[in-house]
Amino acid sequence: MLKRFRNLDKPWKEILYACSGFGPNLLMVLMGAFFTDAVNPSALGITEETAGNAVQTITGACLIFPILFSVLWFIGKAFDGLIDIPFASITDTLKTKWGKRRPPILICSIPMVVSYAMCWVPIMDVPFGAVGDAVTKAQIINTVWIFFWALIFFATYTMCLIAFYGSLSTVCADEKQRVRVSSYKSFFDTISYVIVYALVPLILGKTGLHVDKLVFILLPLMVTIIIPLFMIKEGDKWEAKAKAEGYDVTPLAEEPRVGIRESLKLTFTNKPFMWWVLVNSCAFFGLQMFLSSMNTLILGGMNLTSSQMAILNTCAFAPVPLMLYLFNKLKQKKGIRFAYQTCLLSFAVCIMAFVLGGQFVMGDNVTVKIIIGSAGGVVGSWAIGSFFMMPFLIPSQVAAVEEKLTGKNHSAMFFAAQSVATTVVGAVASGLVYENIKNIWFSRTASGVQWAQDINEAAKLFGVTENINNNVFNLSWFLVPAIVSLMCIVGFIVAFKMPRNFGAKEVAKKMGMEDVYLAKKDLFPDEPDYPFEGESLIVNNTLWILTGSIFGFVWNYGILKAVNTFAKKKIGVWHFVLSIFIPFYGAYLAVRLSNEIHDKCVELGIQSKKLTAIHVIFSVLYLNLVSESILQHKLNKIAEIQNKALEAATETVTEGEAAAV
């Protein structure tokens, strides 16, 4: 009997394959979180005095022409969605001796990196607060420049990711492996969001590095997209090799081509999938608007610092692995629809924390604002994990079921259709809506609204000269939470039309192919009615490690205790406790410990360097033991000097006592 061929025949290959999109996704998330505010920081509440230190921006000034940018950015994002369908058809039907998924990734990877970088390099300088025809001309040139490179980036990024996602249904041997790979991908998605929303603000705040400079530091991470080139085994070369090694090459054989018209018809008439697309679009409309406005809601609306922003985002992302584990347990008991509906409701509630904890309501009470924001983040973390996993898992599950029922494989089109919907609604949310309301201001002391590019200009228009932050407010700080909450509630209601569990039998019934399912039931021998039950021990252990160890950065308590014997400012034990549960908080604790140790070394005449960057890098790479060893080595030197000094003092006292006698 021929051996069955498996692409991902070892656990480490499943993890590595799931990591393929990590770099591009991380940089895309970074763009979504920072880019539009970096080039148009109107709603950040930046003044002329703070413009140079506005690290979330490129220069602190509005580098683009807002009205034109909002339209072109919408067109660019909509283009990003619309090209998914023809690109998916290309990668689904492409026939080369290297296969159909790898060539698009190879061709598009380099222009993807180059075009992304160029988006962050406006070619015209715009001074903060400057006005006039020359400034407008410079802003228009920058807007067109960014639009041009954004089109190239969106196109190449889409092709790379569509080809990668489209390979999932054939690379994975069965539904169980697909669930594992999806969970691993959720793992890396969690890392991406934690880095962008929790770690990046902290790095920017502590180092004073502007976000565009950090982008170029992170740009090499995009290399992860070439991983599938070495792991997807398809095409004539691999088929011949597999035959020679005695494998059953049926999984490698080219499937019958599905033309674009037929593929579109199959996709858009798939009822269970289309109900999911509608629900996901409602959630994504609000989610995209929220993610695009995160900086303005916290730094502007709540008037907090980058470090305080990191605390809020950490509270939102630190519990995600645990919440994802609990989400999986809940959907096993109550069904995937019910579990996802609870996520939508929790996000609808938590988003209102930005209004309740905002400057308009709480004024300058920073402590209360942080408490409200942190509590909202923890509530929202229940939804975040599912937002990572569901858009990857549902299309691949539906595509796999349809392939077995019809014999037609066009899995990339499902991801393309989903992407078209989410990208277009995201373009409306972040382009047409958010980019226009972020320049609208109102005041406590004056009636009406004003259009302005920064809070200083708005204050002048309202005639406000004192206490600007408590008198002038951006409309987006209030409309964004309200819109996000409303869209989540709409998604919750529409979700009642989705299948309860997305099992093969249920999907077939919703597709009107229940008879076909019964006739081909032998194709689903290992699959229960509920296909997402069997999470492996590896997945659960990975999530546990992520919660308790990687995100914990469990530092040696003895180091903290030793440092507190000479620290100028004592470091509370609660910092150690937080480092266990909050992602990358261990990096902050390491830097604090390192600074105290460095100061003590200088005091004792010991040669020392702070090595702040080293501690941060090792923390990000999860090599906290290396950082801990460096700290312990310096502590040992301090202890050696202190022991010698103590011995010398003891000898002096002894000699003095002897002389007295």
Residue pairs with C-beta under 8 A, 6 or more apart in sequence:
2 246
2 247
2 248
3 246
3 247
3 248
4 173
4 247
4 248
4 251
5 233
5 242
5 247
5 248
5 249
5 250
5 251
5 252
6 173
7 13
7 17
7 170
7 171
7 172
7 173
7 231
7 232
7 233
8 14
8 17
8 171
8 172
8 173
8 177
8 181
8 231
11 538
13 231
14 177
14 180
14 181
14 184
15 184
16 227
16 231
17 171
17 181
17 227
17 228
17 231
18 181
18 182
18 184
18 185
18 187
18 188
19 184
19 188
19 224
19 227
20 164
20 224
20 225
20 227
20 228
20 231
21 161
21 164
21 185
21 188
21 224
21 225
22 188
22 191
22 192
22 221
22 224
23 220
23 221
23 222
23 223
23 224
23 225
24 112
24 157
24 160
24 161
24 222
24 224
24 225
25 161
25 188
25 189
25 192
26 191
26 192
26 195
26 196
26 218
26 221
27 116
27 215
27 218
27 219
27 221
27 222
28 157
29 192
29 193
29 196
29 291
30 196
30 200
30 211
30 215
30 218
31 116
31 119
32 288
32 291
32 292
32 430
33 196
33 197
33 200
33 291
33 292
33 294
33 295
34 56
34 196
34 200
34 211
34 295
35 119
35 120
36 69
36 73
36 292
36 430
36 434
36 435
37 43
37 44
37 56
37 57
37 292
37 293
37 295
37 296
38 56
38 57
38 58
38 120
38 211
38 212
39 57
39 58
39 62
39 63
39 64
39 69
39 122
39 142
39 146
40 62
40 63
40 64
40 66
40 69
40 435
40 438
40 453
41 54
41 56
41 57
41 60
41 61
41 62
41 454
42 62
42 66
42 438
42 439
42 452
42 453
42 454
42 474
43 293
43 296
43 300
43 438
43 439
43 474
43 476
43 477
44 54
44 56
44 57
44 295
44 296
44 299
44 300
45 299
45 300
45 303
45 455
45 469
45 474
46 54
46 57
46 60
46 128
46 454
46 455
47 454
47 455
47 456
47 468
48 128
48 129
48 456
50 60
51 59
51 60
51 61
51 128
52 60
53 60
53 208
54 60
55 204
55 205
55 208
55 209
55 210
55 211
55 306
56 201
56 204
56 211
56 295
56 299
56 306
57 210
57 211
58 120
58 122
58 210
58 211
58 212
59 125
59 126
59 128
59 210
60 128
61 126
61 127
61 128
61 129
61 130
62 126
62 139
62 453
62 454
63 122
63 124
63 126
63 139
63 142
64 122
64 139
64 142
64 143
64 146
65 136
65 139
65 140
65 142
65 143
66 435
66 436
66 439
66 453
67 436
68 140
68 143
69 143
69 146
69 435
70 431
70 432
70 435
70 436
71 431
71 432
72 143
72 144
72 146
72 147
73 147
73 150
73 427
73 430
73 431
73 435
74 427
74 428
74 431
74 432
74 435
75 147
75 427
76 147
76 150
76 151
76 154
76 427
76 431
77 154
77 423
77 424
77 426
77 427
77 430
77 431
78 423
78 424
78 427
79 151
79 154
79 155
80 154
80 155
80 157
80 158
80 423
80 427
81 419
81 420
81 421
81 422
81 423
81 424
81 426
81 427
82 420
82 423
82 424
83 154
83 155
83 158
84 158
84 162
84 415
84 416
84 417
84 419
84 420
84 423
85 260
85 264
85 413
85 416
85 417
85 420
86 260
87 104
87 155
87 158
87 159
87 162
87 416
88 162
88 166
88 263
88 410
88 412
88 413
88 415
88 416
89 259
89 260
89 263
89 412
89 413
89 416
90 104
90 159
91 100
91 101
91 104
91 159
91 162
91 163
91 166
91 412
92 100
92 166
92 257
92 258
92 263
92 409
92 410
92 411
92 412
92 413
93 100
93 257
93 258
93 259
93 260
94 100
94 103
94 104
95 254
95 257
96 103
96 235
97 235
97 236
97 237
98 234
98 235
98 237
99 232
99 234
99 235
99 238
100 234
100 235
100 254
101 163
101 164
101 166
101 167
101 228
101 232
101 234
102 163
102 228
102 229
102 232
102 234
102 235
104 159
104 160
104 162
104 163
105 159
105 160
105 163
105 164
105 225
105 226
105 228
105 229
106 226
106 229
107 159
108 155
108 156
108 157
108 159
108 160
109 156
109 160
109 222
109 225
109 226
111 152
111 156
112 153
112 156
112 157
112 160
112 222
112 225
113 219
113 222
115 149
115 150
115 152
115 153
115 156
116 149
116 153
116 157
116 219
116 222
117 215
117 216
117 219
118 149
119 146
119 149
119 150
119 153
120 212
120 215
120 216
121 212
122 142
122 145
122 146
123 141
123 142
123 145
124 137
124 138
124 139
124 141
124 142
124 145
125 138
126 135
126 138
126 139
126 142
127 135
128 454
129 454
129 456
129 457
158 419
160 225
161 225
162 412
162 415
162 416
162 419
163 228
163 412
164 225
164 228
165 392
165 395
165 396
165 411
165 412
165 415
166 411
166 412
166 415
167 228
167 232
168 178
168 181
168 392
168 396
168 411
169 178
169 396
169 399
169 400
169 403
169 409
169 411
170 234
170 251
170 409
170 411
171 181
171 231
171 232
172 178
172 181
172 396
173 251
174 526
174 527
175 397
175 400
175 526
175 527
175 531
176 526
176 534
176 536
178 393
178 396
178 397
178 400
179 393
179 531
179 532
179 534
179 535
179 539
180 535
180 536
180 538
180 539
182 389
182 392
182 393
182 396
183 324
183 389
183 535
183 539
183 542
183 543
184 539
184 542
185 388
185 389
185 392
186 324
186 385
186 388
186 389
186 392
187 321
187 542
187 543
187 546
189 388
189 389
190 317
190 320
190 321
190 324
190 384
190 385
190 388
190 546
193 317
193 320
193 384
193 388
194 313
194 314
194 317
194 318
194 320
194 551
194 583
194 584
195 620
197 294
197 313
197 316
197 317
198 310
198 313
198 314
198 316
198 317
198 318
198 583
198 584
199 310
199 583
199 584
199 587
199 620
200 211
200 214
201 306
201 307
201 309
201 310
201 313
202 306
202 307
202 310
202 584
202 587
202 588
203 209
203 214
203 616
204 210
204 211
204 214
204 306
205 305
205 306
205 307
205 309
205 310
206 306
206 307
206 591
206 612
233 242
233 252
234 252
238 252
239 249
239 252
239 253
242 249
242 252
243 249
255 408
255 409
256 407
256 408
258 266
258 408
258 409
258 410
258 413
262 408
262 410
263 410
263 413
264 413
266 402
266 406
266 408
266 410
266 413
267 273
267 410
267 413
267 414
267 417
268 274
268 417
270 398
270 402
270 414
270 511
271 510
271 511
271 512
272 398
272 498
272 499
272 502
272 506
272 507
272 510
272 511
273 394
273 395
273 398
273 414
273 417
275 494
275 497
275 498
275 499
276 394
276 395
276 398
276 418
276 498
277 417
277 418
277 421
278 421
278 494
278 497
279 340
279 491
279 494
279 495
279 497
279 498
280 390
280 391
280 418
280 421
280 422
280 491
281 421
281 422
281 425
282 487
282 488
282 490
282 491
282 494
283 344
283 347
283 387
283 487
283 488
283 491
284 421
284 422
284 425
284 426
285 425
285 426
285 428
285 429
285 483
285 487
286 347
286 351
286 429
286 483
286 484
286 485
286 486
286 487
286 488
287 347
287 387
287 484
288 422
288 425
288 426
288 429
288 430
289 429
289 430
289 433
289 434
289 480
289 483
289 484
290 297
290 351
290 480
290 481
290 484
292 429
292 430
292 434
293 434
293 438
293 476
293 480
294 313
295 309
296 438
296 474
296 476
296 477
297 354
297 358
297 476
297 477
297 480
297 481
298 304
298 308
298 309
298 312
298 354
298 373
299 305
299 306
299 309
300 474
300 477
301 354
301 355
301 358
301 359
301 360
301 473
301 474
301 476
301 477
301 478
302 354
302 357
302 358
302 359
302 362
302 369
302 373
303 359
303 364
303 369
303 469
304 312
304 366
304 369
304 370
304 373
308 366
308 370
311 370
311 374
312 370
312 373
312 374
312 376
312 377
313 377
314 377
314 582
314 583
314 584
314 585
315 373
315 374
315 375
315 377
315 378
315 381
315 582
316 376
316 377
316 378
316 380
316 381
316 384
317 377
317 381
317 384
317 583
318 381
318 551
318 581
318 582
318 583
319 378
319 381
319 547
319 581
320 381
320 384
320 385
320 388
321 385
321 543
321 544
321 546
321 547
321 551
322 543
322 547
323 381
323 382
323 384
323 385
324 385
324 386
324 388
324 389
324 543
325 540
325 543
325 544
325 547
326 382
327 339
327 343
327 382
327 385
327 386
328 532
328 535
330 338
330 339
330 342
331 338
331 339
331 340
331 501
331 532
332 530
332 532
332 533
335 500
335 501
335 530
336 500
336 501
336 502
336 532
337 495
337 496
337 498
337 499
337 500
337 501
338 500
339 386
340 386
340 390
340 495
340 498
341 492
341 495
342 382
343 382
343 383
343 386
343 387
344 383
344 488
344 489
344 491
344 492
344 495
345 488
345 489
345 492
346 379
346 380
346 382
346 383
347 380
347 383
347 484
347 488
348 484
348 485
348 486
348 488
348 489
348 492
349 379
349 485
350 376
350 377
350 379
350 380
350 383
351 376
351 380
351 481
351 484
351 485
351 488
352 376
352 481
352 485
353 372
353 373
353 375
353 376
353 377
353 379
354 373
354 376
354 477
354 480
354 481
355 361
355 477
355 478
355 481
355 482
356 362
356 372
357 368
357 369
357 370
357 371
357 372
357 373
357 376
358 369
358 477
358 478
359 369
359 469
359 470
359 473
360 473
360 477
360 478
362 368
362 369
362 372
363 470
364 470
391 418
391 422
393 532
394 502
395 411
395 414
395 415
395 418
396 411
396 414
397 502
397 507
397 531
398 414
398 502
398 507
399 409
399 410
399 411
399 414
400 411
401 504
401 507
401 508
402 408
402 507
402 511
403 409
403 411
404 504
404 520
404 523
404 524
405 508
405 511
405 513
405 516
405 517
405 520
406 513
406 516
429 483
433 483
434 476
434 480
437 475
437 476
437 479
437 480
438 474
438 475
438 476
439 451
439 452
439 453
440 449
440 450
440 451
440 474
440 475
440 476
441 449
441 450
441 451
441 452
441 455
441 458
441 461
441 462
441 472
441 473
441 474
441 475
442 448
442 449
442 450
442 472
442 473
442 475
443 458
443 462
443 464
443 471
443 472
443 473
444 470
444 471
444 473
445 462
445 464
445 471
446 462
446 463
446 464
449 475
450 458
450 461
450 462
452 458
452 461
455 468
455 469
455 472
455 474
456 468
458 472
459 465
459 468
459 471
459 472
462 471
462 472
464 471
464 472
499 506
499 507
499 510
500 506
501 529
501 530
501 531
501 532
502 531
502 532
503 527
503 528
503 529
503 530
503 531
504 517
504 524
504 527
504 529
504 531
505 514
505 517
505 529
506 529
508 514
508 516
508 517
509 517
517 524
547 581
548 554
548 580
550 583
550 622
551 581
551 582
551 583
551 584
552 579
552 580
552 581
552 586
553 579
553 580
553 584
553 585
553 586
553 587
553 589
553 590
553 619
553 624
554 579
554 580
554 586
554 624
555 576
555 579
555 586
555 589
555 590
555 593
555 624
555 628
556 628
556 632
557 576
559 593
559 628
559 631
559 632
559 635
560 571
560 573
560 575
560 576
560 589
560 593
562 635
562 639
563 571
563 593
563 596
563 597
563 635
564 570
564 571
566 596
566 600
566 638
567 596
568 596
568 599
569 596
571 589
571 592
571 593
571 596
575 585
575 588
575 589
575 592
576 589
578 585
578 589
579 585
579 586
579 588
579 589
584 619
584 620
586 619
586 624
587 615
587 616
587 619
587 620
590 615
590 616
590 619
590 624
590 627
590 628
590 631
591 612
591 615
591 616
593 631
594 610
594 611
594 612
594 615
594 630
594 631
595 610
595 612
597 608
597 631
597 634
597 635
597 638
598 608
598 609
598 610
598 634
600 638
601 607
601 608
601 634
601 637
601 638
602 608
604 638
604 641
604 642
605 641
606 634
606 637
606 638
606 641
608 634
611 630
614 627
614 630
615 627
615 630
618 624
618 626
618 627
619 627
